[in-house]
């Protein structure tokens, strides 16, 4: 019998040593001028649409990490469900989606990185729902401006919606039954970006019946995303078996779409 003391915990699941061995400590990453440009763009966008200062501050906290890898979420939190006035660590821990992203990053990088040191963006910045007065196109233009400024090596999309900005269209990937899709684009000049299509963490941290399998699959996805920083482009073969279990759970469950779960 395996010794549970040898298992690290990620998303509340004991992780076997064989999976722990897949995690890689990424190369050191440093800030560059594009990071400051991105934060200013985010602040200007929030002020243009009369977003409260504390909400702008938390968006900047999430976007302030180094530029080598970017995680794109979709509406991970709203003012209705979260207190934006909290210190950033408490703000993250009180949001299940952000907590999950933080835990995934820490595990996939052997603790070298966290949500504090990775750029995390919302595909619909400051737009909590479709009733908001902020046009989708403007949100996606902002996303494009930030990515162009940061010039990341890797982008992991944790949402499935398309983009209304023409430049962002090249970041779209099909998302069929939780399969991790990958493509590489030439964003500008010699700058290449590896894009990985995953799924929204809310699917893994809500709905108790789905939690173990979906959390395991996300762990494999984040390991693969951060391995890209070390020049490794491969999803472990065991992820496919877990994905098939997730598909079976989906077919047994009438509730499929959870993008708007906070």
GUKE-21483 format. One record per residue (C-alpha): residue number from 0; z, y, x. Coordinates in nm, 4 decimals, decimal comma, m for minus. Each point is the difference from the previous one (the first is absolute). Layout:
resi|z|y|x
NUM|Z|Y|X .
...
//
This chain:
resi|z|y|x
0|0,0000|0,0000|0,0000 .
1|m0,0906|0,3441|0,1330 .
2|0,2861|0,2220|0,1025 .
3|0,0072|0,3014|m0,2345 .
4|0,1653|0,2041|0,2755 .
5|m0,3305|m0,0100|0,1889 .
6|m0,1837|0,1631|m0,2887 .
7|m0,0463|0,3739|m0,0229 .
8|m0,0032|0,1525|m0,3464 .
9|m0,2920|0,2051|m0,1348 .
10|m0,0215|0,1187|m0,3608 .
11|0,3036|m0,2154|m0,0690 .
12|m0,1734|m0,3189|0,1179 .
13|0,1106|m0,2099|0,3017 .
14|m0,3025|m0,0103|0,2314 .
15|m0,0661|m0,3213|0,2011 .
16|m0,0265|0,0228|0,3772 .
17|m0,3696|m0,0897|m0,0187 .
18|m0,0694|0,3162|m0,2022 .
19|0,2347|0,2119|0,2091 .
20|m0,2088|m0,0944|0,3020 .
21|m0,3051|0,1667|m0,1573 .
22|0,1566|0,3469|0,0064 .
23|m0,1103|0,2179|0,2921 .
24|0,1556|0,3045|0,1590 .
25|m0,2849|0,2552|m0,0181 .
26|m0,1052|0,2260|0,2872 .
27|0,1833|0,3307|0,0238 .
28|m0,1422|0,2725|m0,2217 .
29|0,0422|0,3722|0,0428 .
30|m0,0489|0,3047|m0,2172 .
31|m0,3053|0,2222|0,0440 .
32|m0,1083|0,3355|m0,1530 .
33|m0,1609|m0,1751|m0,2983 .
34|0,3441|m0,1045|m0,1202 .
35|0,1107|0,3632|m0,0331 .
36|m0,3299|0,0950|m0,1643 .
37|0,0525|m0,2766|m0,2553 .
38|0,3492|0,1159|m0,0916 .
39|m0,1209|0,3559|m0,0460 .
40|m0,2798|m0,1210|m0,2279 .
41|0,2544|m0,1922|m0,2066 .
42|0,2269|0,3045|m0,0268 .
43|m0,2863|0,2309|m0,0961 .
44|m0,1194|m0,2466|m0,2646 .
45|0,3474|m0,0241|m0,1528 .
46|0,0450|0,3753|m0,0086 .
47|m0,3428|0,0469|m0,1592 .
48|0,1062|m0,2178|m0,2920 .
49|0,3561|0,1374|m0,0250 .
50|0,1681|m0,3192|0,1165 .
51|0,3723|0,0341|0,0687 .
52|0,1083|0,0445|0,3609 .
53|0,2113|m0,3171|0,0103 .
54|m0,2934|m0,2115|m0,1215 .
55|m0,2266|0,1543|0,2651 .
56|0,2652|m0,0650|0,2647 .
57|0,0248|m0,3713|m0,0864 .
58|m0,3796|m0,0365|0,0006 .
59|m0,0022|0,1566|0,3466 .
60|0,2771|m0,2359|0,1136 .
61|m0,2145|m0,2944|m0,1046 .
62|m0,3115|0,1436|0,1658 .
63|0,1637|0,1096|0,3246 .
64|m0,0379|m0,3249|0,1941 .
65|m0,2400|m0,0450|0,2931 .
66|m0,3671|m0,0294|m0,0804 .
67|m0,0868|m0,3498|0,1268 .
68|0,0503|m0,1718|m0,3363 .
69|0,0029|0,1330|m0,3564 .
70|0,1380|m0,1720|m0,3110 .
71|m0,1517|0,1246|m0,3275 .
72|0,2038|m0,0565|m0,3150 .
73|m0,0508|0,1091|m0,3582 .
74|0,2752|0,1967|m0,1698 .
75|0,2915|m0,1776|0,1701 .
76|0,2497|0,2416|m0,1562 .
77|0,0273|0,2813|m0,2577 .
78|0,2521|0,2708|m0,0779 .
79|0,0816|m0,1787|m0,3259 .
80|0,1349|m0,3007|0,1856 .
81|0,1136|0,1314|0,3390 .
82|0,2147|0,2785|0,1397 .
83|m0,2111|0,1987|0,2471 .
84|0,3030|0,1939|0,1187 .
85|0,1463|m0,2978|0,1845 .
86|m0,0165|m0,0381|0,3786 .
87|m0,3131|m0,1933|0,0959 .
88|0,1731|m0,3337|0,0831 .
89|0,1704|m0,0043|m0,3420 .
90|m0,3221|0,1086|m0,1694 .
91|m0,1770|m0,3017|0,1499 .
92|0,2768|m0,2484|m0,0771 .
93|0,0158|0,1094|m0,3664 .
94|m0,3724|m0,0678|m0,0552 .
95|m0,0799|m0,3718|m0,0063 .
96|m0,3583|0,0538|0,1139 .
97|0,0923|0,2215|0,2965 .
98|0,2880|m0,2300|0,0913 .
99|m0,2450|m0,2917|0,0036 .
100|m0,2492|0,1871|0,2193 .
101|0,2767|0,0911|0,2438 .
102|0,1206|m0,3615|0,0197 .
103|m0,3553|m0,1298|0,0463 .
104|m0,0702|0,2452|0,2818 .
105|0,3247|m0,0846|0,1795 .
106|m0,0681|m0,3739|m0,0195 .
107|m0,3685|0,0180|0,0967 .
108|0,0809|0,2081|0,3113 .
109|0,3129|m0,1850|0,1157 .
110|0,2050|0,3044|m0,0923 .
111|m0,2020|0,2360|0,2198 .
112|m0,1257|0,2050|m0,2965 .
113|0,1225|0,0949|m0,3471 .
114|m0,1040|0,2196|m0,2887 .
115|0,1381|0,2877|0,2107 .
116|m0,2610|m0,0634|0,2700 .
117|m0,3051|m0,1007|m0,2062 .
118|m0,2201|0,2287|m0,2089 .
119|0,0368|m0,0866|m0,3704 .
120|m0,2245|0,1852|m0,2469 .
121|m0,0358|0,0095|m0,3760 .
122|m0,3573|m0,0305|m0,1267 .
123|0,1016|0,2377|m0,2806 .
124|0,2278|0,2506|0,1747 .
125|0,2274|0,1910|m0,2400 .
126|m0,1794|m0,1524|m0,3010 .
127|0,2488|m0,2297|m0,1784 .
128|m0,2402|m0,1061|m0,2758 .
129|m0,3422|0,0641|m0,1511 .
130|0,1391|0,2824|m0,2146 .
131|0,0658|0,2149|0,3062 .
132|m0,2048|0,3192|0,0403 .
133|m0,0958|m0,0955|0,3576 .
134|m0,3554|m0,1448|0,0100 .
135|m0,0426|m0,3430|0,1576 .
136|m0,2804|0,1408|0,2125 .
137|0,2322|0,2547|0,1598 .
138|0,2562|m0,2712|0,0810 .
139|m0,2686|m0,2069|0,1674 .
140|m0,1366|0,3010|0,1880 .
141|0,3498|0,0527|0,1385 .
142|0,0179|m0,3669|0,0982 .
143|m0,3338|0,0345|0,1807 .
144|0,1154|0,3148|0,1815 .
145|0,3169|m0,1713|0,1219 .
146|m0,1793|m0,3134|0,1201 .
147|m0,2674|0,2050|0,1762 .
148|0,2715|0,2025|0,1732 .
149|0,2148|m0,2975|0,0986 .
150|m0,2859|m0,2279|0,1105 .
151|0,1895|m0,3283|m0,0522 .
152|m0,1041|m0,3289|0,1558 .
153|0,1075|m0,1975|m0,3071 .
154|0,0284|0,0780|m0,3714 .
155|0,1628|m0,2474|m0,2392 .
156|m0,0760|0,0716|m0,3648 .
157|0,2821|m0,1163|m0,2252 .
158|m0,1752|0,1005|m0,3202 .
159|m0,3296|m0,0961|m0,1604 .
160|m0,1317|0,3189|m0,1618 .
161|m0,3191|0,1674|0,1162 .
162|m0,0303|0,3521|0,1373 .
163|m0,1690|0,3058|m0,1482 .
164|m0,0658|0,1485|0,3434 .
165|m0,3367|m0,1047|0,1534 .
166|0,1398|m0,0400|0,3531 .
167|0,2859|m0,2188|m0,1232 .
168|m0,2439|m0,2357|m0,1741 .
169|m0,0525|m0,1802|0,3308 .
170|0,3668|m0,1042|m0,0078 .
171|m0,0393|m0,1936|m0,3234 .
172|0,0130|m0,3796|0,0142 .
173|m0,0108|m0,2579|m0,2738 .
174|0,3362|m0,1510|m0,0853 .
175|m0,0433|m0,3462|m0,1426 .
176|0,3066|m0,2084|m0,0710 .
177|0,2176|0,1507|0,2740 .
178|m0,2324|m0,0954|0,2838 .
179|0,0348|0,2175|0,3097 .
180|m0,3424|0,1539|0,0547 .
181|m0,1002|0,1754|0,3212 .
182|m0,2811|0,2221|0,1175 .
183|m0,0539|0,2438|0,2827 .
184|m0,1595|0,3421|m0,0417 .
185|m0,1132|0,2682|0,2407 .
186|0,1784|0,3034|m0,1394 .
187|m0,1464|0,2549|0,2406 .
188|m0,1546|m0,0147|0,3454 .
189|0,1548|m0,2908|0,1856 .
190|0,3049|m0,0153|m0,2274 .
191|0,0231|m0,3379|m0,1739 .
192|0,2505|m0,0953|m0,2696 .
193|0,0946|m0,3537|m0,1048 .
194|0,0657|0,0014|m0,3755 .
195|0,2035|m0,2757|m0,1619 .
196|0,0285|m0,0448|m0,3759 .
197|0,3336|m0,1363|m0,1199 .
198|0,1820|0,0511|m0,3308 .
199|0,2725|0,2293|m0,1304 .
200|0,3544|m0,0987|0,1138 .
201|0,1317|0,0666|m0,3504 .
202|m0,1543|m0,3314|m0,0994 .
203|0,2283|m0,1763|0,2470 .
204|0,3258|0,1844|m0,0601 .
205|m0,0122|0,0017|m0,3812 .
206|m0,0389|m0,2980|m0,2344 .
207|0,2483|m0,2579|0,1265 .
208|m0,2276|m0,2970|m0,0682 .
209|m0,2555|0,1293|0,2514 .
210|0,2227|0,1294|0,2743 .
211|0,0117|m0,2823|0,2599 .
212|m0,3722|m0,0796|0,0223 .
213|m0,1222|0,3584|m0,0233 .
214|0,2547|0,1181|0,2534 .
215|m0,1039|m0,2749|0,2423 .
216|m0,3647|0,0960|m0,0382 .
217|0,0749|0,3670|0,0651 .
218|0,1887|m0,0968|0,3150 .
219|m0,3111|m0,1778|0,1307 .
220|m0,2162|0,3013|m0,0939 .
221|0,2189|0,2482|0,1872 .
222|0,0220|m0,2278|0,3036 .
223|m0,3818|m0,0077|0,0049 .
224|m0,0258|0,3785|m0,0419 .
225|0,2330|0,0839|0,2869 .
226|m0,1536|m0,2700|0,2206 .
227|m0,3200|0,2060|m0,0168 .
228|0,1730|0,2551|0,2226 .
229|0,0169|m0,2692|0,2681 .
230|m0,3657|m0,0935|m0,0426 .
231|0,0617|m0,3087|m0,2151 .
232|m0,2051|m0,0294|m0,3210 .
233|0,1116|m0,3147|m0,1764 .
234|0,2010|m0,1011|m0,3059 .
235|0,2059|m0,3145|0,0567 .
236|m0,1418|m0,3069|m0,1751 .
237|0,3258|m0,0676|m0,1884 .
238|m0,0524|0,3212|m0,1974 .
239|m0,2790|m0,1649|m0,1996 .
240|0,2312|m0,2697|m0,1365 .
241|0,2476|0,2669|m0,1108 .
242|m0,2803|0,2050|m0,1550 .
243|m0,1029|m0,2990|m0,2109 .
244|0,3570|m0,0274|m0,1292 .
245|m0,0104|0,3691|m0,0904 .
246|m0,3240|m0,0504|m0,1902 .
247|0,1641|m0,2812|m0,1945 .
248|0,2918|0,2252|m0,0848 .
249|m0,2426|0,2672|m0,1169 .
250|m0,1785|m0,2420|m0,2299 .
251|0,3339|m0,0985|m0,1534 .
252|0,1060|0,3596|m0,0512 .
253|m0,1573|0,2339|m0,2530 .
254|0,1282|0,3074|0,1821 .
255|m0,2368|0,0650|0,2898 .
256|m0,0199|0,3733|0,0663 .
257|0,3119|0,1556|0,1591 .
258|m0,1458|0,2963|0,1903 .
259|0,2081|0,2451|m0,2006 .
260|0,3312|m0,1760|0,0406 .
261|0,2338|0,2267|0,1952 .
//
